[in-house]
Amino acid sequence: MADVPAVVVPVPRRGNPMLRKLLRNKNVVAGSIIILLLLVVAAVGPWITPMDPYRQDIWERYAAPRGLIVEGQLNTQFVLGADELGRDLLSRLILGARVSLMVGFVATSISLLFGVVLGAVSGYVGGWVDNVIMRLMDVILALPGILLAIAIVAALGPNIVNAMVAIAVVRIPQIARVVRSDVLAIREEEFVEAVKALGQSHVVVLFKHILMNAWAPTLVIATLGMGTAIVAEAALSFLGLGAQPPQISWGRMLSVGREAIRSAPHVTLYPGLAITIVVLGFSLLGDGLRDVFDRRLQDH
């Protein structure tokens, strides 16, 4: 009797293919790990600080870093040194993560809300509405971002809330222009015409059907924008226009440490490294998301 050839039945792969693609991207994984670690630190910060971040000890003013191990024993006193008032740098860095991450998420959320709405309406309606919105965005883009943010904070008053508003305003035009370009391309697709033929309102067509197909580029630019927002907040706080004492901010720590940058460089070194790490995390995540979602890169 002749042998019957074996029939191979393909087993369907389980799981979300988009999730698998994200997990295969090294930038997405590395950026996500950094951001998640920072989020955990910010969430449990008050319970893991080795010392009281507000406690002053003039005898430890500008104390040098002592490290985790001192004379063979675990050390929790001034691991990264002390600032100009003898306050523990490590404890203040841990609490400062809350302000930086809060600014990044809140400022980006505000800019996303207004940028998406303005860009979507501009691209979908067109005509004089498009001209008015885009000329307004051009005016904002024509001004240097940091100078515009400084002007807004100076007019509203120096505090962290006004700093977030200023950073959001500066970021709105970039998001609006990206959304507008996507809406202009998608509104000519056949499925949009089919939805209109079914009698759907313009609001439903725009926000349910068009924007649902234009979210990927917006997500990428928003992720990259979080790092930019954190740097902008650090710059404003460095100038005294952001977080105000006793609120702890990495930018504020840089500002007060610049006076002793030669004699006690650790006071500015560690806040600078913290800002660099968090911006690196968002940059890696944003670059990875762009590699995954950008069809032009996939075609190459």
N, C-alpha and C positions, 0 to 999 in steps of 0.2 A: 504494500500500500504506500502510495506516494506521500511524502511528508507535506503537511499543510503548512504553508508559510504563516508565521506569527503575525498577527495584526496588532500594531502599536496604536493604542488609543491615547491621544494627547490629553494630558491632565491640565485643565485650566489653572493658570496662576492666580492665586488669591491675593487679596490686598489691593490697596489703591496704587495705581501706576504712578500717579503724580507724587505720592509720598515716597515711593521707592526712588524716584528720580531726585527728590530733594535729599534723601539720605545718602545717595551716592555722591552728591556734590560736597567736596571737602570744605569749601568756603562756608556753605550753609551750616554744616555740622560744627565747624570751629566757631563761627560767629554765634550760633545758638548756644553753645556751651558757655562762652564768655558772658553773654547777656543773661542767661539763666542763673549763673553763679552770682552775678551782680544783683539780680532781682532777689535772690535768696538773702544775700548780705543786707540789702536795703530793707527787706521785710522783717528780718530778725535782729537788725542792728542794735536796738537798745538793750537786748538781752545777751549780746556776745561781746560788747565792748569791754576790754580788760580793765579800763579805769573810767572814772567819771569824766566825760569829754569837756565839761564846763568847769571842772575843779582847777583852780590856779595854785601854782606853787612857785613863788618868785625865786626860790633857791635852785630850782631846776630849769631856770630860764635858758632856752636854747641848748638844753641837754642833748648830747650826742646819742645816736641810736645805740641801744645796749644788746639787741638781739634776743632771740627766744631762749637761748641757753647761756646762762651765766654761772661760771664755776661749777659746771656739771648739773645745774638745776634749772628747771623751767622758770622762765622769767616772764612776768606780766606787767612790769613797770617800765614805761617808756621804751617799748620795743623798737619803735621807729624814731625815738627822740621826742623832744618837746618844742613848743613854739615860743613866741616872745613873752608869753605870760605863764610859761611853765605848764601848759596843758598838753595832755598826751596826744601825739599826732595820729597814732593808729586808731584810737577811739574816735577822733574827729573825722578821720578819713571814712570810717565805717558809716557814721551818721551822715556825712556829706554825700554819700551815694544816693540817699533818698532825694535830696534836692536836685541833683543832676539828672537822675532818671525821671523824676516828676516833670522837670522842665522839658526833657526830650519828648515824653509821651503827650503831655498837655499841649505844648506848643505845636507839635506835629498834628495832633487831633484837630485843633482849631484851624490850622492852615489847610488841612484836608477837607474839613467841612465847607469852608468858604471857597477854597480853590476848586473843589469838585463841582459845587453848585454853579459857580460863575463860569467855569470852563464848559460845563455841560450845556447851560442855557445859551452861552455865546455860540457854541458850535452848532446847536440844534436849531435855534431860532434864526440866526444869521442877520443880515441887513444892518439897520442902524443900531440894534441892540448889540450885535457882535462888535461893531466899530466902537461904541461907547465903552464896553467892558474891556476890550483889548487895548484901547488907548490909555485907559486908566492903569492897566497892568504895565504898559510900556513906561508910563511915568514913574511907577514904583521901581521898575527894573533899571531905569536910567540913574537912579540914586544909589550910591554905594550902600550896601546892605547894613554894615555896622554903623555908618553915620546916621542912616535912617532910624535904626533901632535906638541909638543914643538920643536922637531928637525926640522920639516918641516917649522914651522913659523920662527924659528931662521934662517933658511937658506934663506927663501924668503923675510923676513923682517916683523916686527911686525905691522900688521894692520888688520882690520876686514875682508877684502877680503881673505887674505892669511890664516886667521884663519878658515874661512869657507871651503877653499880648504883642509886644514889639517884635519879638522873634517870629511869631506866627504871621504878622502882617508882612514881614519881609519875605516869608516863604510862599505866600499865597500866589503871586504871579507865576512862579515856575510850575506849580501844580496845575494852575488854571490853563496854562498854555499846552501842557501835555495832554490833559483831559480834552481840551478843545480839538486838538489834532486827531485824537482817536475817535471822537464823536463825529467829526467831519467825514472820516473814512467809513465808519460803521453805518451811518445813517443812510448811505447809498446802497447798502446790501439788500438783497431780495427778501430776506426774512423780515426786515423792517417794513418794507412795503406790504408784505402779507399781513403783518400785525395791524397796520393802519387800515387795510381793507376790511379787517374784521370789526372795525369800529372802535378800537381802543383809543383812549384819550392820549393827548400828546404827553401828559405827565407820566402815564403808564409806559408808553413807548420809550420815553427817554430814560426814566429811572429804573424800570424793570427789565427792559430788553437791551437797550443800547449800553448803559453803564455796566450791566452785568457781563458784558463782553469786552469791557475796557478797563477792568480792575487791575490786571497784571502790571502794566507799566506804572500805574499810580501806586501800587503796593511797593514796587522797587524804589521809586523816587521818595516815597515816604520813609522807608527804612533807612536809606542813605541820609535823608534829611534829619533824622533823629541825632545822628552824630554831629551834624552841622549845628543843630539847635543847642546841643550840650556845649560845644565850643563857643557859640555866641553868648550863652549864659555865663560861661567862665570869663569871657572878655568883659561883659557888662559888670559882673561882680568884681573883677579886677579893677575896674574904674570906679567902683563904689556905687554903681547904679543898679545892681542886682540884689542879691540876698543881703540883708542888713543884720548886724549883731542884735541878739545872740544867735541868730540862725546860722547854721554851718553850711558853707558852700566851698567846693574845691577852688573855684575862682577867687573867692574871698581869702582863702588860705594862701593862695599864690600872691595876692596883693599885699597882705601883711608880712609875708616872708621875704619880699624883695629887698627890704632894708638891710637884711643880714645875709644876703645871698652869697657873700664871700666868706664870712665867718661861720655861718651855719647853713650850708647849701641844702641840707636835708629838709629844711622847712619848706622849700619850694620844689625840691626834687620829687618827693612822694606824691603831692597833689598833682604835679605835672604828669607823672607816670600813670596815676589813676585816670586822668582825663584821656591820656593816650590809649590806655587799654579799652575803655568803654567805647571810644570812637572807633578803634580798630575792630571791636566786636560788631558794631552796627555796619561798618564798611564791608567787612567780610560777608555778613549776612546779605546786605544789599547787592553786592557783586554776585554772590551765589544765586540769589533769586533772579537777577537779570539773566544769568547764564541759562537758568532753567526755563524762564518764561518768554524770553525774547526769541521770537521765531526767526528773525534775521540771523542771529548767531547760530541757531540750530541748523539752518539751511547750509551754513558753511562747515 
